[in-house]
């Protein structure tokens, strides 16, 4: 078995007042209180799922009616974004023209946002997760649970670590994952779609089903946490390839081939480096459905197409096209390549390798299919 980071499996209001120094002791009434939900991350996807959560907590008596949303404070059109969200109930920068529930409360103080929360949904760009978790050490309730909606992995020449492992390992709380064919704008508009939740704890899975499931956002819960998370991370590399195909005007046959080869490399990677990953997971929304959606219309595909058409570097196009949002596919391609190269396995992943070389070694996009 190749060396990777160990998997972590241990279980362990509107007021923005100063946090108390310790959560070691709780009164009986506190332990029996309702589940309190907060969302860490207010980009388009974080805001879209916050809309779902804020509506669903009102449907069940077991949840506190307020959902808090951590906003990394910034100025939008001369106003603080958190104040705009709380006053107009709209995220004018990242999800404009979508009305948000009045029980969704934006909070610019991260620690105040998670105070007393028993359910913490992480939806930050994966580049920032380590810093966010470090700031929350000893600040979350020991009986809290987390769910990661972040698509990416922390890979290097030393090993691979899932973001659910980063959260659980740093904060000492059980962490589930959510991933699927879920473009934020379409979810916010309440267009029908499906998603997959991976949870090792059955009771947590049922809580998440209540929090996320709606008539238009259909939830399936499985116990394959690693499989769900790896699907969501690695498909972004393939989406770069799909965008290159579109930029080169190679047509649907070539794109379908890239997607099929990409799916096989995703499955191979997941089953090689994580024991217990199930083949059937790849046929859930987190797998083939998310791959199709991302290769058809996601941000990684759009930026890769623009790279071919303009010749501009990916990091320049990210700033020009995404308005503060981040690409996941380019960084994931770089990290996965470093991991594979350290083990002399790049030849077993020809598509992942070729996409890395186009992004980071200035290989011509026209060489995409060479050697596949």
C-alpha positions as a printed Julia matrix, in Angstrom:
372×3 Matrix{Float64}:
   0.0    0.0     0.0
   1.37   3.4    -0.95
   1.92   5.89    1.81
  -0.77   8.51    2.31
  -1.89  10.54    5.29
  -3.87   8.42    7.74
  -7.62   8.62    7.62
  -9.21  10.32   10.6
 -12.21   8.4    11.91
 -12.38   9.37   15.56
 -15.71  10.76   16.78
 -15.13  12.99   18.89
 -28.42  33.92   17.76
 -27.66  36.83   16.29
 -25.44  38.0    19.09
 -21.82  38.31   18.02
 -20.57  38.64   21.6
 -17.16  37.41   22.7
 -16.87  33.6    22.79
 -16.51  31.95   26.15
 -13.06  30.41   26.63
 -14.1   26.75   26.87
 -16.89  24.41   25.8
 -15.85  21.58   28.12
 -18.9   21.68   30.33
 -22.49  21.97   29.26
 -25.61  22.16   31.34
 -28.31  19.55   30.81
 -30.51  22.11   29.12
 -27.69  22.99   26.72
 -27.13  19.36   25.76
 -30.81  18.87   25.12
 -31.2   22.06   23.1
 -32.09  22.18   19.45
 -29.59  21.61   16.68
 -27.99  24.94   15.71
 -26.81  25.3    12.13
 -24.14  27.55   10.69
 -22.49  27.8     7.27
 -18.82  28.71    6.88
 -18.44  30.33    3.48
 -20.65  32.76    1.56
 -19.68  32.35   -2.07
 -22.33  31.42   -4.61
 -22.46  27.78   -3.49
 -22.36  28.57    0.22
 -25.17  31.09   -0.2
 -27.26  28.73   -2.32
 -27.1   25.93    0.27
 -27.71  28.43    3.08
 -31.02  29.23    1.41
 -31.97  25.57    1.56
 -30.84  25.18    5.17
 -32.63  28.31    6.38
 -35.88  27.14    4.82
 -35.56  23.57    6.09
 -34.82  24.39    9.74
 -38.28  25.94    9.89
 -39.87  22.65    8.82
 -38.65  20.6    11.8
 -38.93  21.31   15.51
 -35.52  19.84   16.3
 -33.64  22.77   14.73
 -33.06  26.29   15.98
 -34.85  28.62   13.52
 -31.78  30.81   12.88
 -29.03  29.82   10.46
 -25.8   31.8    10.61
 -23.65  32.43    7.55
 -20.0   33.4     7.9
 -19.12  36.18    5.47
 -15.5   37.05    4.84
 -16.18  40.76    5.04
 -15.68  42.82    1.9
 -17.07  45.97    0.41
 -19.57  45.57   -2.42
 -20.79  48.73   -4.14
 -19.66  50.81   -1.18
 -21.39  48.69    1.48
 -20.33  45.87    3.77
 -21.49  42.6     2.25
 -22.69  41.18    5.58
 -24.89  44.23    6.18
 -26.34  44.02    2.68
 -27.24  40.36    3.22
 -28.88  41.07    6.58
 -30.78  44.15    5.42
 -31.78  43.21    1.86
 -31.6   39.42    2.18
 -29.53  39.09   -0.97
 -25.88  38.25   -1.6
 -25.42  40.95   -4.22
 -21.85  39.94   -5.08
 -21.89  36.16   -5.3
 -25.56  35.25   -5.8
 -27.39  38.36   -7.04
 -31.14  38.5    -7.65
 -31.85  35.54   -5.35
 -34.02  36.32   -2.34
 -32.7   34.77    0.86
 -34.77  33.74    3.9
 -34.99  36.31    6.68
 -33.81  33.74    9.26
 -30.44  33.54    7.49
 -28.1   35.86    9.41
 -24.75  36.93    7.97
 -21.9   37.19   10.47
 -18.43  38.56    9.62
 -16.86  37.09   12.77
 -15.93  33.44   12.16
 -15.75  32.41   15.8
 -19.0   34.12   16.66
 -20.65  32.38   13.72
 -19.81  28.89   14.98
 -20.51  29.68   18.63
 -22.87  27.02   20.06
 -23.4   25.49   16.59
 -23.99  21.74   16.55
 -24.0   21.48   12.74
 -21.25  23.29   10.8
 -21.31  23.25    7.0
 -17.95  24.14    5.43
 -18.2   25.77    1.98
 -15.0   27.8     1.67
 -12.59  27.61   -1.3
 -10.31  24.7    -0.53
  -7.21  26.9    -0.55
  -8.46  28.56    2.64
  -9.7   25.57    4.64
  -6.55  25.01    6.7
  -6.51  28.61    7.88
 -10.2   28.54    8.74
  -9.85  25.31   10.72
  -6.79  26.61   12.56
  -8.79  29.65   13.67
 -11.53  27.39   15.04
  -9.37  25.13   17.22
 -10.96  24.97   20.7
 -13.81  27.2    19.48
 -16.41  24.59   18.48
 -18.58  22.48   20.69
 -17.14  19.0    21.31
 -20.51  17.49   20.39
 -20.69  19.4    17.1
 -20.7   17.66   13.74
 -19.5   18.99   10.41
 -20.29  18.46    6.76
 -17.91  19.51    4.0
 -19.26  20.8     0.69
 -15.75  21.6    -0.54
 -14.6   19.98   -3.77
 -10.88  19.3    -3.73
  -8.18  17.36   -1.92
  -4.96  18.26   -0.13
  -2.36  16.33   -2.11
   1.41  16.68   -2.32
   4.44  14.5    -2.9
   4.06  13.31    0.7
   0.48  12.07    0.5
  -3.22  12.74    0.07
  -5.58  14.08    2.69
  -9.29  14.62    2.19
 -10.79  17.87    3.41
 -13.19  15.96    5.64
 -10.06  14.51    7.26
  -8.58  17.99    7.62
 -11.7   19.2     9.42
 -12.11  16.17   11.68
  -8.39  15.93   12.4
  -8.02  19.6    13.31
 -11.28  20.14   15.18
 -11.89  16.65   16.56
 -15.44  16.36   15.24
 -17.06  13.78   12.97
 -17.25  15.1     9.42
 -19.51  14.03    6.57
 -19.44  15.25    2.96
 -21.91  16.49    0.35
 -21.15  16.45   -3.36
 -23.18  16.22   -6.54
 -24.17  17.69   -9.89
 -25.03  21.01   -8.28
 -24.32  24.24  -10.12
 -25.01  26.93   -7.54
 -27.11  29.27   -9.68
 -29.42  26.45  -10.8
 -29.84  25.23   -7.23
 -30.64  28.76   -6.09
 -33.29  29.0    -8.83
 -34.75  25.74   -7.48
 -34.23  23.73  -10.66
 -34.46  20.01   -9.92
 -31.22  18.17   -9.22
 -29.74  15.47   -7.02
 -26.87  15.35   -4.55
 -25.02  12.73   -2.5
 -24.16  12.85    1.19
 -21.48  10.55    2.55
 -21.76   9.9     6.29
 -20.25   7.2     8.46
 -22.75   7.87   11.26
 -26.29   6.87   10.34
 -27.88   9.36   12.75
 -25.89  12.22   11.25
 -26.93  11.16    7.78
 -30.58  11.43    8.76
 -30.05  14.91   10.22
 -28.37  16.04    7.01
 -31.17  14.56    4.93
 -33.67  16.73    6.81
 -31.48  19.8     6.48
 -30.7   19.52    2.77
 -33.45  17.5     1.09
 -36.17  19.41   -0.76
 -38.51  18.7    -3.65
 -35.97  20.23   -6.03
 -32.76  19.18   -4.25
 -32.99  15.42   -3.82
 -30.57  13.86   -1.32
 -29.18  10.32   -1.3
 -27.16   9.27    1.77
 -24.37   6.68    1.49
 -21.64   5.57    3.88
 -18.75   5.91    1.39
 -17.33   9.23    2.57
 -14.01   8.93    0.72
 -15.69   7.88   -2.53
 -18.1   10.82   -2.48
 -15.35  13.3    -1.7
 -12.85  12.02   -4.27
 -15.47  12.17   -7.02
 -16.11  15.83   -6.25
 -12.4   16.69   -6.23
 -11.02  14.83   -9.22
 -13.77  15.62  -11.71
 -12.54  19.23  -11.77
  -9.32  18.07  -13.44
 -11.37  16.35  -16.14
 -13.45  19.5   -16.61
 -10.28  21.37  -17.6
  -9.87  18.79  -20.37
 -13.47  19.24  -21.46
 -12.97  22.99  -21.72
  -9.87  22.5   -23.83
 -11.89  20.28  -26.17
 -14.5   23.0   -26.5
 -11.87  25.65  -27.15
 -10.33  23.52  -29.89
 -13.79  22.87  -31.44
 -13.15  19.13  -31.41
 -16.82  18.25  -30.91
 -18.94  16.02  -28.72
 -17.29  12.71  -29.59
 -13.92  13.91  -28.31
 -15.47  15.43  -25.19
 -17.28  12.17  -24.45
 -13.98  10.28  -24.79
 -12.22  12.69  -22.43
 -15.02  12.3   -19.9
 -14.93   8.49  -20.09
 -11.14   8.34  -19.75
 -11.36  10.85  -16.9
 -13.97   8.79  -15.07
 -11.78   5.69  -15.31
  -8.79   7.59  -13.89
 -10.96   8.92  -11.04
 -12.11   5.42  -10.15
  -8.58   4.03  -10.42
  -7.15   6.76   -8.18
  -9.87   6.4    -5.55
  -9.7    2.62   -5.3
  -5.89   2.52   -5.38
  -5.28   4.97   -2.56
  -8.41   4.57   -0.39
  -9.62   1.17    0.74
 -13.36   0.62    0.95
 -14.36   2.97   -1.89
 -17.37   1.43   -3.64
 -17.87   1.29   -7.4
 -21.58   2.1    -7.02
 -20.67   5.48   -5.51
 -19.45   6.62   -8.92
 -22.97   6.15  -10.32
 -24.52   8.47   -7.73
 -24.94  12.2    -8.32
 -21.47  12.81   -6.84
 -19.93  10.68   -9.57
 -20.94  10.46  -13.2
 -23.7   13.08  -12.91
 -21.36  15.68  -11.42
 -18.75  14.86  -14.06
 -21.28  15.48  -16.85
 -22.5   18.75  -15.35
 -19.02  20.1   -14.68
 -17.78  19.21  -18.16
 -20.85  20.85  -19.7
 -21.07  24.12  -17.83
 -18.84  24.52  -14.77
 -16.3   27.27  -14.15
 -13.32  24.98  -14.76
 -14.61  24.14  -18.24
 -15.33  27.8   -19.06
 -11.91  29.04  -18.02
 -10.14  26.21  -19.87
 -12.06  27.05  -23.03
 -11.07  30.71  -22.64
  -7.43  29.66  -22.22
  -7.51  28.0   -25.63
  -9.32  30.9   -27.3
  -7.26  33.74  -25.77
  -3.92  32.17  -24.89
  -4.07  33.83  -21.47
  -2.74  31.93  -18.43
  -5.25  30.26  -16.14
  -4.47  32.48  -13.16
  -5.17  35.59  -15.22
  -8.46  34.22  -16.52
  -9.47  33.23  -12.97
  -9.25  36.87  -11.91
 -10.96  38.18  -15.05
 -13.82  35.69  -15.26
 -14.69  34.47  -11.77
 -15.12  37.74   -9.85
 -13.46  36.52   -6.69
 -14.39  32.85   -7.01
 -11.61  30.27   -7.28
 -10.72  27.55   -9.76
 -10.47  24.12   -8.2
  -9.3   22.07  -11.18
  -5.91  23.7   -11.75
  -4.71  23.44   -8.16
  -6.05  19.88   -7.82
  -4.24  18.91  -11.03
  -0.98  20.31   -9.63
  -1.32  18.57   -6.27
  -2.38  15.21   -7.71
   0.48  15.33  -10.19
   3.0   15.93   -7.38
   1.59  12.95   -5.49
   1.73  10.65   -8.54
   5.13  11.84   -9.7
   6.67  11.09   -6.3
   5.53   7.49   -6.78
   6.44   7.27  -10.48
   2.81   6.66  -11.4
   2.08   9.49  -13.83
   2.1    7.1   -16.8
  -0.9    5.3   -15.28
  -2.89   8.55  -15.36
  -2.25   9.94  -18.87
  -5.18  12.39  -18.89
  -4.44  13.85  -15.44
  -0.8   14.19  -16.49
  -1.55  15.83  -19.83
  -3.89  18.38  -18.24
  -1.25  19.22  -15.65
   1.34  19.75  -18.38
  -0.95  22.03  -20.4
  -1.74  24.16  -17.35
   1.71  24.29  -15.73
   4.28  23.4   -18.4
   2.88  25.43  -21.28
   2.23  22.42  -23.47
  -0.01  23.25  -26.41
  -3.71  22.53  -25.8
  -3.74  20.75  -29.16
  -1.66  17.95  -27.58
  -4.48  17.01  -25.19
  -5.33  13.67  -26.81
  -1.74  12.67  -27.56
  -0.86   9.46  -25.78
  -4.34   8.78  -24.34
